[in-house]
Amino acid sequence: ILVVSLTSILLGLSDPSAVEIVGWGLTLEPGSRGQWVLQVTLGLFVGSASVFGWTPVMPDMMEKAAKQVADRRGISMQAATAIVSPAVSSLFNAGAAIGEAVGPIGGGMLMARIGFAGTYVLLGLVFLIYGLALVMVPWSRSTEPHLPYRLPAATRLRTAVS
């Protein structure tokens, strides 16, 4: 999240209109090789950081839900995982779909209101605050091993496809 926030801020500041909108910007000539290289590099960082942040979410959700069901019902983790798998997969996919719809709509509205530079800097600051809050809150750190290492391959495949 911190990588996404910092690259988002830098991407916003690389826009030529950043000086007018934000009050400060990187002084790169519009369309120059330097601006292009910086924006492509930052785009690669944002994409890579998003993948590393997004990938562990589903297994973590599955593990937490299965542990709760196993504790409440007194059953094995494998049986609990089979019970919660459809619901957790549905929740995960619904959240992803809603985010894929709301994100472009909200981003488009922000772009129309405060421009490219302002939108990227604002979102970068939001991500930065969120990332710092996650680092500072002690209950956000899990010491338990993640679920995929304890599931049989058939269960992992079913949850990945769902």
C-alpha positions, 0 to 999 in steps of 0.5 A: 500500500505504501508503494502504491501511495508513493508511486501514485503521488509521483505519477500525479506530480509528473503531470504538467498541470500539477503545478497549477493544481497541486502547487508543485510538480516535477518539471518534466517536458510534456511528451519528453522521454523522461516523462514517459520513462517515469510514468511507465516505471511508476505504472509498473510499480503500481501494478506490481504493488497491487498484485502483492497486496491483492493476492493474499486477501482471499486465502486470509479471508478463507482462513479466518472464516474457516477458523471461526466455523471450526471453533464454533462447531468443533469440526476440522479446519478442512471441513470448515473450509469446505463449508465457508468456501462458497460464501467467502469466494462469493464475498471476495468476487462481489467486493472485486466487482463492486470495486471495479465499478465504483473505482472508475466512476469515482476516479472519473468524477475526481478527474473531472473535478480536480484533474489528473494530478490532483486525483493521483496525489489525493488518492496517493495521500489516502493510500499513504494514510491507510497504509500507515494506519495498517502498520501502526495498528497492532491487531492488523498483523497476523502471525498465523500461517496462511491457509493455502499451505494447509489445504489439499490441492483440490480445495485450493483449485476450487477456491481459486476458480470460484 
